[in-house]
Amino acid sequence: MSQTTKGAMFGTAQFMMIVVSAALALVGTLIGGLSITPIIPYLATLYVGVAFQLIFGDWFGFWGAIGVYIGCGIGELYLGFTPLFAFILVVVDFVQTMLFAFGGKTIKYNYTLKTAKDWIFHIIWNGPIVNGIGGIYATLVFIYVFKFIGPAYFWPFFLGWVAGNVVVVLIIGTILLKFLSTYVMKTPLYARGYFR
């Protein structure tokens, strides 16, 4: 039995889940920051970090979401965003990671995508549904909280966010999930539930 399924709610394994998630989410955020289109200000067309949100939500649950929040927040600060903006925006990274976790921990589809049902769930839930929810939040933050873009850009921004994230999730995220899950699930870092 994994160490994360028994004993204290928070220990070395959970701490390592946060560290690993934060480190790779930081890298994904920095890479994503390089793919900003000049057509619509601040719209990242391919945000690599969302692939890490998928796997860390599924593998590490809540601790993966905390790590993603920290890593993405630090990445946004490094890219030049103000602390207030960075930590309000990265709420979407936390929420998306928890929504991915919901698919793995509550719906319990097989991460290695063994059946047609697993593939259908992965494509629909992890693709447009989770990223659509995240896209609504992000678009509203950009338009109404920080006013970086005008309301006229709602649909282009929203659709660009969702489309870019879906491409990353369904290509990079799928490869990571399908081929690494078997190994991660055998380690003490794997959380069978949301917390351990």
N, C-alpha and C positions, 0 to 999 in steps of 0.2 A: 504494500500500500504506500502511496506517495506520502511524503512528509506533509504535504499541503492538505491532506484530507483528515488529519488528526492533530491533536495538541492545540497549541495556542493559535489564536486568530492571526497574530502577526509575529513573524519570526524571521530567521535568516532567509528562508526560501522566498517569502513575500517581499522582503527588502531587495533581494536580487531580481525579482520580477520587475520591480519599479526601476531599478538601475538599468537593466537591459532594455526595458521599454523606453525609458527616457533617452538613453544614448542613441538608439536607432531612430526614435522619433525626431530627435535633434538633427541627425544626418538627413532624414527624409525631408524635414522642413527646409533645411539649407539648400538641398537639391531643388526642391519645389520653388524656392525663392528665385532660382535662376531661370525659371520658365515663365516669367511674367510677360504677357502680351502687351504691346504698346497700343493696341486698338482700344481696349477697355482697361482703364487704370486699375492696377492691383489684382487683376484676375489671373490666377495661376491656371494655366491650361492643363498641365499634367503635374499633379501634386503627389509625388512618390510616397510621402508620409502616410497617405490613406491606406496603402498596402500593409503598413506596419500596424495601423489601427485595427485592421481586420484580424491579423494573426494574434496580436497581443490581447485583443478582446476575447477571442476564442480560447487562447491558451492560458492567459493569466487573469481573466475576469476583471474585477474591480481594480486590482493592483496594476494590471496593464493599462487601464484607463488613467490611473493616477500618474503613472510613468509617462504616458503619452502627453498628458496635460503639462507636466513639468518640461519634458523635452521640447514640445512644440512651442511652449511659452519662451523658453530660453532661445530657441531658434528665431522666433519673431523679434525678440529684443536684439539679437545679433544682426538681423536684417534691417534694423533701424526703426522699428515701430516703437511707439511709446509704451511704457509698462501698462498703462490703463488699457490702451488698445489691444496690446498683445494678450493680456490675460482675460479680456472680455471675448476676443475673437476665439481663443483656443478652448473656450467652453464647448464650441462645436466639435473639437477633436475629442474631448472627454465624452460628450454625448454620443457621437458616432461610435466610439470604441465600446461604450456600454450597450449600444444597440447591436453591434456585432456580437458582443458577449451574450446578449439575450438569445440570439440565434443559436449559439453553441451550447449555452447552459440551460436554456428553458425549452427550446424547440428540439435541441439535441440532434441536429443533423450530423452525419459522419463527415469529419474534417477531411478525410482522404477521398471524399466524393466517390464512393463505391457504387451508388445506385443512381438511377435517373431521378428519383425523388431528391436525393442529396444535391444533384446538379441543378435541378429546377429551383430548389429553395435558395441555393447559393447565388444563382444568377439573378433571381428576382429580389430576394430580401437584401443580400449583401450588395447588390448593384443599385438599381434605381430607388428602392424604398429608403434604405438607410441614408444614402447620399442625397436623396430628395429632401428628407427631413433636415439634414445638415445644411443643404443648400438654401433652404428657406431662412434658417437662422442667420447664416452668414450674409445673405443678400440684405436682409433687414438691418443687420448691424452696419454694413457698408453704406446703406442708403440713409437710414433714419437715426442711427446713433452717432456715427462719425462723419456722415455726409461726404464720403469720399467720391461717391457717384450720385447722379440724380435719379429720381424715380423712373425716368424714361429708360434707364439701363436695367430695370428689374429683370425682365425676361432674358436678355442676352447674358447678363451676369449669372443668373440662376441656372440657365441651361448650360452655360459654359462650365460652371462649377460641377454640376451633376455629370455631364458628359465626360469631362476630364477625369473625375474621380471614378466613374464606372469603368472607364478604359483601364485605369491603373489597377483597380480591385480585381477585375476579371482577367487580367493578364498576369501582372506581377503577383498580386495577392493570391490568385488561384495556384500558381506554381509553388509559392512558399507554403501555402496551406496543404496542398495535396502531397507534396513530397517531403516536407519536414515534420508534419504533425505526428506521424508515427513515432519518430525519435523523441520529440519534445515531450510527448505524453508518457514516456517511460522515465522521465527525469523528475527529481523532487520539485522542479519549478512549475510543473503543470498543476493548475488548479481545477479540480473536478467540478467545483461550484463557482459561485461568484467570488468567494473570499478564500477558500482553501480546498 
